[in-house]
């Protein structure tokens, strides 16, 4: 059995995507591009707003995301983001959660940078 990746893309309001059996994932970090294959080392990094690409048995796929946080743990890649680019923001409690999430993300990134574990 071949080891494959799982991808979860989460916002404060919803789970945008959860997919398994991926061959690879490619993301744009703030300091360069990153290709992820099964067996990748654990990682916590700042993702630039950009397209996230991935491939499965059906072919290559792409989703445009706002900037966020990327976490790799085992063969699961989790992206925490405000939303997919192009989604309309509504004036609802979900929008307030998105603003809170953005503040939390900023605080987390600053703390990591200040601690010398920079991203």
TORVEXSE-706411 format. One record per atom (N, C-alpha, C): residue number from 1; atom name; y, x, z. Coordinates in steps of 0.02 Angstrom, whole numbers. Layout:
N
<NUM, "CA", <Y, X, Z>> ...
END
This chain:
119
<1, "N", <-59, 42, 0>> <1, "CA", <0, 0, 0>> <1, "C", <62, 44, 0>> <2, "N", <109, 30, -44>> <2, "CA", <170, 68, -50>> <2, "C", <222, 43, 0>> <3, "N", <254, 90, 35>> <3, "CA", <307, 72, 82>> <3, "C", <369, 55, 41>> <4, "N", <401, -1, 59>> <4, "CA", <461, -22, 24>> <4, "C", <515, -39, 75>> <5, "N", <576, -47, 51>> <5, "CA", <633, -60, 94>> <5, "C", <646, -135, 104>> <6, "N", <678, -151, 159>> <6, "CA", <704, -218, 171>> <6, "C", <780, -212, 176>> <7, "N", <817, -261, 152>> <7, "CA", <889, -262, 153>> <7, "C", <914, -326, 184>> <8, "N", <959, -319, 233>> <8, "CA", <992, -377, 264>> <8, "C", <1067, -366, 258>> <9, "N", <1103, -416, 232>> <9, "CA", <1176, -413, 229>> <9, "C", <1202, -470, 272>> <10, "N", <1238, -452, 326>> <10, "CA", <1261, -500, 376>> <10, "C", <1337, -502, 380>> <11, "N", <1364, -562, 390>> <11, "CA", <1435, -570, 406>> <11, "C", <1437, -606, 473>> <12, "N", <1495, -613, 503>> <12, "CA", <1499, -650, 566>> <12, "C", <1479, -723, 558>> <13, "N", <1487, -750, 499>> <13, "CA", <1475, -821, 488>> <13, "C", <1406, -837, 460>> <14, "N", <1375, -790, 425>> <14, "CA", <1312, -806, 392>> <14, "C", <1273, -743, 373>> <15, "N", <1211, -755, 355>> <15, "CA", <1168, -703, 326>> <15, "C", <1174, -711, 251>> <16, "N", <1207, -663, 218>> <16, "CA", <1218, -668, 146>> <16, "C", <1155, -655, 106>> <17, "N", <1114, -609, 131>> <17, "CA", <1055, -589, 93>> <17, "C", <1003, -560, 139>> <18, "N", <941, -577, 129>> <18, "CA", <885, -545, 163>> <18, "C", <828, -541, 113>> <19, "N", <811, -479, 95>> <19, "CA", <761, -469, 42>> <19, "C", <717, -410, 61>> <20, "N", <654, -414, 42>> <20, "CA", <607, -361, 57>> <20, "C", <577, -333, -8>> <21, "N", <535, -284, -1>> <21, "CA", <499, -255, -58>> <21, "C", <546, -223, -109>> <22, "N", <596, -186, -84>> <22, "CA", <642, -151, -128>> <22, "C", <619, -80, -139>> <23, "N", <631, -54, -198>> <23, "CA", <613, 15, -214>> <23, "C", <666, 64, -191>> <24, "N", <730, 46, -200>> <24, "CA", <786, 89, -180>> <24, "C", <848, 46, -171>> <25, "N", <897, 76, -135>> <25, "CA", <962, 45, -124>> <25, "C", <1014, 100, -134>> <26, "N", <1069, 83, -165>> <26, "CA", <1124, 131, -173>> <26, "C", <1188, 98, -148>> <27, "N", <1225, 135, -105>> <27, "CA", <1287, 109, -77>> <27, "C", <1342, 162, -83>> <28, "N", <1404, 139, -79>> <28, "CA", <1461, 185, -79>> <28, "C", <1488, 190, -8>> <29, "N", <1482, 249, 21>> <29, "CA", <1511, 262, 87>> <29, "C", <1582, 286, 78>> <30, "N", <1620, 290, 132>> <30, "CA", <1689, 313, 126>> <30, "C", <1693, 386, 103>> <31, "N", <1640, 424, 113>> <31, "CA", <1641, 494, 93>> <31, "C", <1591, 512, 38>> <32, "N", <1569, 462, 1>> <32, "CA", <1524, 475, -55>> <32, "C", <1472, 422, -64>> <33, "N", <1432, 431, -115>> <33, "CA", <1379, 383, -132>> <33, "C", <1315, 403, -95>> <34, "N", <1275, 353, -77>> <34, "CA", <1212, 366, -41>> <34, "C", <1156, 327, -74>> <35, "N", <1103, 362, -92>> <35, "CA", <1042, 330, -117>> <35, "C", <992, 327, -60>> <36, "N", <960, 270, -52>> <36, "CA", <913, 259, 4>> <36, "C", <845, 242, -25>> <37, "N", <796, 281, -5>> <37, "CA", <726, 270, -24>> <37, "C", <686, 256, 39>> <38, "N", <626, 227, 34>> <38, "CA", <584, 217, 93>> <38, "C", <574, 284, 129>> <39, "N", <576, 282, 196>> <39, "CA", <567, 341, 237>> <39, "C", <632, 377, 252>> <40, "N", <689, 348, 233>> <40, "CA", <754, 380, 246>> <40, "C", <765, 389, 321>> <41, "N", <799, 441, 340>> <41, "CA", <816, 454, 410>> <41, "C", <862, 399, 437>> <42, "N", <860, 386, 502>> <42, "CA", <906, 338, 532>> <42, "C", <978, 359, 519>> <43, "N", <1022, 309, 511>> <43, "CA", <1091, 324, 493>> <43, "C", <1135, 265, 513>> <44, "N", <1195, 282, 536>> <44, "CA", <1248, 232, 548>> <44, "C", <1309, 260, 513>> <45, "N", <1337, 223, 464>> <45, "CA", <1392, 250, 424>> <45, "C", <1441, 195, 405>> <46, "N", <1501, 217, 386>> <46, "CA", <1554, 171, 363>> <46, "C", <1547, 163, 288>> <47, "N", <1541, 101, 267>> <47, "CA", <1533, 85, 197>> <47, "C", <1601, 65, 167>> <48, "N", <1615, 91, 108>> <48, "CA", <1676, 72, 72>> <48, "C", <1664, 4, 39>> <49, "N", <1718, -33, 29>> <49, "CA", <1712, -95, -9>> <49, "C", <1693, -77, -80>> <50, "N", <1635, -100, -103>> <50, "CA", <1610, -78, -167>> <50, "C", <1547, -118, -183>> <51, "N", <1517, -102, -239>> <51, "CA", <1454, -134, -257>> <51, "C", <1396, -101, -221>> <52, "N", <1350, -141, -198>> <52, "CA", <1287, -116, -170>> <52, "C", <1235, -133, -223>> <53, "N", <1196, -83, -242>> <53, "CA", <1145, -92, -294>> <53, "C", <1076, -84, -262>> <54, "N", <1028, -121, -288>> <54, "CA", <959, -115, -264>> <54, "C", <911, -134, -320>> <55, "N", <849, -111, -314>> <55, "CA", <799, -125, -365>> <55, "C", <734, -150, -332>> <56, "N", <704, -199, -364>> <56, "CA", <638, -224, -344>> <56, "C", <595, -229, -407>> <57, "N", <538, -262, -402>> <57, "CA", <493, -267, -460>> <57, "C", <524, -306, -518>> <58, "N", <575, -347, -504>> <58, "CA", <607, -388, -556>> <58, "C", <663, -350, -592>> <59, "N", <684, -292, -566>> <59, "CA", <737, -254, -597>> <59, "C", <791, -234, -548>> <60, "N", <849, -214, -576>> <60, "CA", <905, -192, -535>> <60, "C", <952, -251, -523>> <61, "N", <984, -251, -463>> <61, "CA", <1029, -304, -443>> <61, "C", <1091, -273, -411>> <62, "N", <1144, -312, -405>> <62, "CA", <1207, -286, -379>> <62, "C", <1244, -342, -343>> <63, "N", <1277, -324, -287>> <63, "CA", <1320, -370, -251>> <63, "C", <1382, -332, -229>> <64, "N", <1441, -362, -239>> <64, "CA", <1504, -330, -219>> <64, "C", <1520, -351, -148>> <65, "N", <1534, -302, -104>> <65, "CA", <1546, -316, -34>> <65, "C", <1612, -286, -11>> <66, "N", <1641, -316, 41>> <66, "CA", <1698, -286, 75>> <66, "C", <1672, -225, 114>> <67, "N", <1718, -184, 137>> <67, "CA", <1700, -126, 179>> <67, "C", <1662, -150, 241>> <68, "N", <1620, -108, 268>> <68, "CA", <1582, -128, 327>> <68, "C", <1544, -70, 357>> <69, "N", <1492, -87, 394>> <69, "CA", <1450, -38, 428>> <69, "C", <1379, -42, 399>> <70, "N", <1350, 16, 386>> <70, "CA", <1282, 21, 360>> <70, "C", <1238, 51, 414>> <71, "N", <1181, 20, 426>> <71, "CA", <1133, 46, 474>> <71, "C", <1065, 52, 440>> <72, "N", <1034, 110, 447>> <72, "CA", <966, 120, 423>> <72, "C", <923, 133, 484>> <73, "N", <873, 92, 493>> <73, "CA", <826, 100, 549>> <73, "C", <757, 85, 522>> <74, "N", <714, 134, 523>> <74, "CA", <648, 126, 492>> <74, "C", <658, 115, 417>> <75, "N", <624, 68, 389>> <75, "CA", <633, 52, 319>> <75, "C", <674, -12, 309>> <76, "N", <718, -26, 358>> <76, "CA", <763, -84, 354>> <76, "C", <835, -59, 350>> <77, "N", <870, -83, 300>> <77, "CA", <941, -67, 290>> <77, "C", <980, -130, 306>> <78, "N", <1027, -124, 354>> <78, "CA", <1068, -181, 374>> <78, "C", <1141, -164, 359>> <79, "N", <1175, -210, 327>> <79, "CA", <1246, -203, 313>> <79, "C", <1284, -257, 351>> <80, "N", <1332, -236, 391>> <80, "CA", <1376, -282, 426>> <80, "C", <1443, -282, 390>> <81, "N", <1464, -338, 362>> <81, "CA", <1525, -340, 321>> <81, "C", <1563, -405, 334>> <82, "N", <1626, -407, 311>> <82, "CA", <1666, -467, 319>> <82, "C", <1641, -522, 273>> <83, "N", <1628, -506, 210>> <83, "CA", <1601, -554, 162>> <83, "C", <1588, -519, 96>> <84, "N", <1556, -555, 52>> <84, "CA", <1548, -531, -16>> <84, "C", <1615, -539, -51>> <85, "N", <1634, -493, -93>> <85, "CA", <1697, -498, -129>> <85, "C", <1694, -559, -174>> <86, "N", <1749, -597, -173>> <86, "CA", <1751, -657, -215>> <86, "C", <1737, -720, -176>> <87, "N", <1709, -714, -115>> <87, "CA", <1699, -774, -75>> <87, "C", <1766, -796, -47>> <88, "N", <1778, -860, -48>> <88, "CA", <1841, -886, -23>> <88, "C", <1839, -890, 53>> <89, "N", <1894, -868, 83>> <89, "CA", <1900, -873, 156>> <89, "C", <1930, -941, 172>> <90, "N", <1899, -976, 218>> <90, "CA", <1925, -1041, 238>> <90, "C", <1956, -1036, 307>> <91, "N", <1999, -1082, 322>> <91, "CA", <2031, -1084, 388>> <91, "C", <1987, -1123, 436>> <92, "N", <1931, -1095, 452>> <92, "CA", <1882, -1128, 496>> <92, "C", <1863, -1079, 551>> <93, "N", <1822, -1101, 599>> <93, "CA", <1799, -1054, 650>> <93, "C", <1764, -993, 621>> <94, "N", <1730, -1001, 563>> <94, "CA", <1697, -944, 532>> <94, "C", <1748, -890, 513>> <95, "N", <1807, -912, 490>> <95, "CA", <1860, -864, 472>> <95, "C", <1883, -827, 533>> <96, "N", <1891, -862, 589>> <96, "CA", <1911, -829, 652>> <96, "C", <1858, -778, 672>> <97, "N", <1794, -795, 663>> <97, "CA", <1740, -748, 679>> <97, "C", <1745, -686, 634>> <98, "N", <1763, -696, 571>> <98, "CA", <1770, -639, 525>> <98, "C", <1825, -592, 548>> <99, "N", <1881, -620, 570>> <99, "CA", <1936, -579, 595>> <99, "C", <1914, -540, 657>> <100, "N", <1879, -574, 703>> <100, "CA", <1853, -540, 763>> <100, "C", <1804, -485, 744>> <101, "N", <1761, -498, 694>> <101, "CA", <1713, -448, 672>> <101, "C", <1749, -388, 643>> <102, "N", <1802, -399, 604>> <102, "CA", <1840, -344, 575>> <102, "C", <1871, -301, 630>> <103, "N", <1897, -332, 682>> <103, "CA", <1925, -294, 738>> <103, "C", <1871, -254, 773>> <104, "N", <1814, -286, 784>> <104, "CA", <1758, -252, 817>> <104, "C", <1734, -192, 776>> <105, "N", <1729, -202, 710>> <105, "CA", <1708, -147, 666>> <105, "C", <1757, -89, 670>> <106, "N", <1822, -104, 669>> <106, "CA", <1873, -52, 675>> <106, "C", <1868, -14, 740>> <107, "N", <1857, -50, 794>> <107, "CA", <1851, -19, 860>> <107, "C", <1789, 26, 863>> <108, "N", <1733, 3, 835>> <108, "CA", <1672, 43, 834>> <108, "C", <1682, 107, 794>> <109, "N", <1712, 101, 735>> <109, "CA", <1723, 160, 693>> <109, "C", <1768, 210, 727>> <110, "N", <1821, 187, 759>> <110, "CA", <1867, 232, 794>> <110, "C", <1832, 267, 851>> <111, "N", <1792, 230, 889>> <111, "CA", <1755, 261, 945>> <111, "C", <1707, 314, 920>> <112, "N", <1672, 301, 865>> <112, "CA", <1626, 351, 838>> <112, "C", <1664, 413, 814>> <113, "N", <1720, 404, 781>> <113, "CA", <1760, 460, 758>> <113, "C", <1788, 500, 815>> <114, "N", <1813, 466, 867>> <114, "CA", <1842, 500, 925>> <114, "C", <1790, 538, 965>> <115, "N", <1727, 515, 963>> <115, "CA", <1674, 548, 1002>> <115, "C", <1647, 610, 967>> <116, "N", <1671, 624, 907>> <116, "CA", <1647, 682, 871>> <116, "C", <1584, 669, 832>> <117, "N", <1560, 607, 832>> <117, "CA", <1500, 590, 793>> <117, "C", <1521, 561, 726>> <118, "N", <1582, 576, 705>> <118, "CA", <1613, 547, 646>> <118, "C", <1566, 524, 593>> <119, "N", <1592, 481, 552>> <119, "CA", <1551, 453, 499>> <119, "C", <1566, 487, 434>> 
END
